[in-house]
Amino acid sequence: MFVLGVIAAVLIGLSLGLLGGGGSILTVPTLHYLFGLEAHAAITTSLLVVALTSAVALVPHVRAGSVRPRVGLVFGAASMLTAFAAAKISHHVPPGILLVTFGALMAVAGTAMLRARPAVEVLRRDSSIGAVLGLGALAGAATGFVGAGGGFVIVPALAVVLGLPMREAIGTSLLVIAMNATVAFGASAGTITLDLPATCAVLVAAIAGAMAGGRLATRVPAAWLRRLFGVLVIAVATAMLAIEGARLFL
């Protein structure tokens, strides 16, 4: 299980570096099922891993000039408020409910990743700054409540509503994710004791993947990688919902 967990963590980082999101949604199931962390501990630890990995993945994008700091800070401001609030609420929700909610979110995220331009139809119906702030709040809530980065919402919002080129949307998304996850982790850190061996193993592997992903970001077609991760996320979501649904209802 340890080896599988490390491999999964490399994929998480690789996805963040290449796509600006997507793979971080695998962090909680990796920590919970492969490293054996309790649900709340897995979510809080995931926030630390996602925050640090996104920050590392952000560096090559900054060097390449593919980050819009002002846009990221405005978008992130809306996200951080809901990330903090959702992280506080999360610890009062039974673990089984959290994991079923997480599995459902994974299924939605995986489906979105399989589409060429996630959420385009929704955004075209309401292409306004209000839509951006609303999606920012949604991404923050997902980050705080279930430990997911929310890049599957942030990237299309930046690209479609604000018209950023895809490379800039990916780079700016990493800034927003790092902000959200840091705030949410700060809201949750005092509620658990970190499992240092598991945290360090996942963090080191994810950062290695993020560094590789950042270097490959201008060379690898994002479309096929997004589809690959989409299939993987849906497969994990299906297994997760089956396991946790059985525990809750049987």
Secondary structure, 3 states (H helix, E strand, C coil): CHHHHHHHHHHHHHHHHHHCCCHHHHHHHHHHHHCCCCHHHHHHHHHHHHHHHHHHHHHHHHHCCCCCHHHHHHHHHHHHHHHHHHHHHHCCCCHHHHHHHHHHHHHHHHHHHHCCCCCHHHHHHCCCHHHHHHHHHHHHHHHHHHCCCCHHHHHHHHHHHCCCCHHHHHHHHHHHHHHHHHHHHHHHHHHCCCCHHHHHHHHHHHHHHHHHHHHHCCCCCHHHHHHHHHHHHHHHHHHHHHHHHHHHHC
